Amino acid sequence: MMSLDGPQKTIINPVIPYVGTILGGLVPGELIVIHGSVPDDADRFQVDLQCGSSIKPRADVAFHFNPRFKRSGCIVCNTLEREKWGWEEITYEMPFEKGKSFEVAIMILKDKFQVTVNKKHLLLYNHRISLQRIDTLGIYGKVHIKSIEFVSNSVQGSQPSSLGITKISTENGEMPDGSQFGVPYIGKLDSALRPGCTIAIKGEMNKNPKSFAINLKSSESKDIALHLNPRMKNKVFVRNSYLCDSWGEEEKEVTNFPFSPGMYFELIIFCDAHQFKVAVNGVHILEYKHRFKQLEKIDLLEVTGDVQLLDVRSW
């Protein structure tokens, strides 16, 4: 799913405190993946995206990510500018445990950082300092780090260019940024669905979302072969089919509900002979056995609800 190219490499077993240059800086779409573990006696550690490495005066810190283990624990995020801290953004969900290993992935987006821990969405942090100024990664405190990996194009860059989807119509016409993906969106798949097909949908959850839906449909009838409907309030991920003028039985089971308000997502639907497989941000979420068997008749993709659609591709 993810490929490494460009000058970045993986840094293995760095000594902590670690301060290293980020070659080529950071651009939207990049991912920093840190594998490590929390020692039994940890009180806190931090990962800092810095503007330089000066100690006196202390370099600005664009993104300070600071898990603290006192009492029930919390994660404090902040920005340091001209040696002054801004306002703290505190997350009380604590995915780190003493004595346990972890994977932190920081996705760089154009307006924010998105942090996942152990493949589960944790938090968003809006940029307060421009990305262009960040050139140094610092890791400090009580933590063991096995590896730091800079992934220069996350899942975002690795697909073929927009192909296989012909835009039909959207209620809102073009988006303000000139993109073609207003919601509600309906697009025609260039070639009929068949085993081996992949559909990739990139979007961003609205700030206060109720639900959204993705439908794979046939233009010949009202049938919906696959209806994916994440509902935020109860954190249920409904799947169903609409065949012969009626809805079937809902499937809802999911180990982890993958969506959060405001988060960026890449949802992949892979069609194989017996089922659809769905992954979100590189993590497999569910399977849905085909109820609509004539795959070649599925030729439309529809997206509705509380999302901004950024890109749709199929191949």
N, C-alpha and C positions, 0 to 999 in steps of 0.2 A: 504494500500500500504506500509505503513512504520510501523515498529514495534520497540518497545523499549525493549532492554534487557540489561543485564549487570548492573553495579552499577550506571549508570547515571540515573538522574531523571530530572523532570522538576522543575525549580526554579521559584517560583511565586512572582510577585511584588517586585523584589529586590530593595533595596535603591541604588540610584546613587550618587556618584561613587560606582560601584560594582567591587570588585576584588575577583574572586573565583577560586579555584583549579579545573582543569579538571581531574577528576578521571581517571586513566589509560591512560592519554595522548590522542593523536589523531592518528588515522590510516586511510589510504585511504578507502573511502567508507562511512566514517561517515559524519553526517550532523549536523550543529548547526543551530537551528531555533529560531529566536528572534522575538517576537511580541511586538509591542510598538506603541507609537505615538509621534509626534513632537509637542512640545508646540508652541503657537503662537509667543512667543518672542525668539525662538531659533536662535542662530547665527551659532552653530556648535555642533556636538557630534562625538564620536568615539567609535569604537569597536576594541580592541587590543587583538591579540593572542600573549601572552607574554611568555618569558622564565624565570619564577620566578616572584616574586612580589616585589623585592627590590626597594626602592625609591632612596637610595644613596649608591653606584652608581645606576643609573636607570637601571632596568632590560631590556635586549634586547627585542625588539618587532619584532616578525617574520612577522606579518601582521597587519598593521595599516590601518583601514578602516574609513575614515573621511569625512562625508558629511558636506559641508559648504554652508550656505544659503545667504551670501552676494551677491548682484547683482543677476545674473540669477542662481547662484549656481553651484557647481561642487562637485565631490567626489575625494578626494586625497588619494592615497594608497602609502605606503612606508614601509621601514624596518629600525629599529633603532638597530645599533650594536655598542657596546662600546661607548654608549652615543652620537653616530653620526648618523644623518639621511642619508640615501642613496638618490638615485634619485627618484623624485616624478613621479608617474604614475597618470595622471589626466583624469577623465571621465567627460565629460560635459553633458551627459544625466543625468537628475535629477529626479528620481522617488519619492523622498520624498517631501511632502508638509507640510507646517506649518499647525497645527490644524488637521492633518489627521493621521490615524493609518497606520501601515505598517507591513509587514512580510519580514524579511531578512533571507535567507537561505544560509549558507556558506557550500558548499560541499568540503570535503577534498579529493583531488586526489593525486596520487603519485608524480606528478611533479608540481602541481599548486592548487590554491584555485579557486573555481568557485562560483560567487555570483549571486543569484537571488533575486530580490525585487518584492514583490507582484506577485509572480509566473512568472515573466518575467526575462529572462537572462539579467544581467547587465554588468558583467566584469569578466575577468580572471586575476589572479596574480600569476606569477611563483614563486616557493619557492626560497628564497635567504638564508634562515636558515633552517637547517634540521628539519623535523616534530618532530623527537624524542625529541627535546629540548623544545617543546611547552608544558607547563603544567598549564597555567593560562589564564583565560579570564578576560579582564578588559573592563568596559563600563563607559565612562566619558562624561561630557558636558551636554547640555540642551536637555534631552530626558526623556520620561517616558517609562519604560519597564514593560510590563504585565507578560511576561514569557520568559524563556530561556530553550530550550529543546535540549538535546543531543540525537540524534537518532543514535544508534550504528551500525545499518546496514540500509542504505538508501534503496531505491528501488533495489539497486544492489544485496544485499545479500538475498533478500526474495524469490527468485524464486527457484524451484527445480533445482537440479544440471543439467548440460548440458545433455539434453535427447531429443529424438524425432527429432534430425536432424542428418542425415548421410551426411558426407562431400562427395561431388562428386569430384570436381576438382577446382583448382584455377590456373589462369595463372601463378602467381608468386610462386606457391608452398608455402612452409612454410614461415611465417613471421620471421624476424630476432630474435624476442624474443621466437621463438619456437611455437607460437600459430598457429592454423590451419586456420586462417581467412584472407588470402590474398584477395585483391579486384582486379578484379572482382571475386565474390564468387558465387558459386551455390551449394545449399544443398538440400537434399531430406528430406521431412517431413516423419518421421517414420510411422505416421498414417495419413490417408487422412483427409483433413479439414472437420470440421463439426461444427454446432452451439455449442458454449461453448469452442472452441479452442482458445488458446492464443499463440501468437508468440512474443518473446521479442528480440530486437536487441540492442546491446550496442556498441557504437562507439564514435569516436572523429572526428569532422570536421577538414579537412586540414586547414592550416594557410591562404591559399588564394583560397577558394573553389569557383567553378562556380555552380556546381549542383551535386546531386547524385540521384540515383533511387533505389527503392525497388520494386521488382516484385513478385507477387504470380502467378505461372504458372501451366499449365498442361503438363505433359511429353508426353501426347498422341498427342498433336497438338501444333501449334504456339500460341495458345490463352494465353493471359495474363488477368487473372481475376481482378487483382488489380495492378495498376501502380502508385506508389507514387513518385513524382518527385519535391522535393524542389529546387528552383532556386534562388541563392543568390542575383544576381545583382538587379533584380526587386522585390525581396522578395515575389515571388509567389510560392504557394504550389499546383502543378498541380496533379490532380487525373484523371485516365482514365482507359479504358479497351481496349484490342486489340482482337477483335473477328472476325472470318471469314475473316482473312486477311486485316482488316482495323481498324483504331483507331476510337473510338466513340467521343462523345462530351466531352471536358475538363471541369472539375469542378475545380474552383480556390479559391472560397471564404474561407477566414480564418480570424478570429478576430485578432489573433496575429501570426506573422511569428515566429516560435520557434527556428530557428537555427542562430548561429553566428560563424564566423571563429574561429577555435581552440577549440570550446566548446565540452565538454563531453555530450553525450545524451543517454538516454534509451528510445527507441521507442517501444511501446506496440501496437500490432494489436490484437484486440479481435473480433472474428467472432460470430455474432449471426444470428438468422434465416433469418433476412431481410437485414442485412448490416454489414459492417466492422466498428469498432470504433477504432480510433487511438489517442493515448496519447503520449506526449513527456515530459519526466522528471516529470511524475505524473500529468500533466495537460492535460485534454481532448482537442483535437485540432479539430477533424473532424469526420464526419460519411460519409460512402459511400455505397449507396444502391447496393445490388448485381445485376450485369448485367449478370454475368456468373452464371447460376443457379445450375449447377451440382457440388456442393461444393466438393463432394467426389472425383472428378477428379483433384482437385488442389493438387499437391503433390511436387512442387518445389518452393524454395525460392531463389531469385537472388538479389545480391547487387552490384551496379556498381557506379563509379564516385568518387568524391573527399572526400572520408572518409577513416578512418582507422577503420576496423571492429575489435571489441574486443571480442564479444561473441554473439552467436545466440542460442536461446532455443525455444522449443515449448512444450506445454502440453495441 
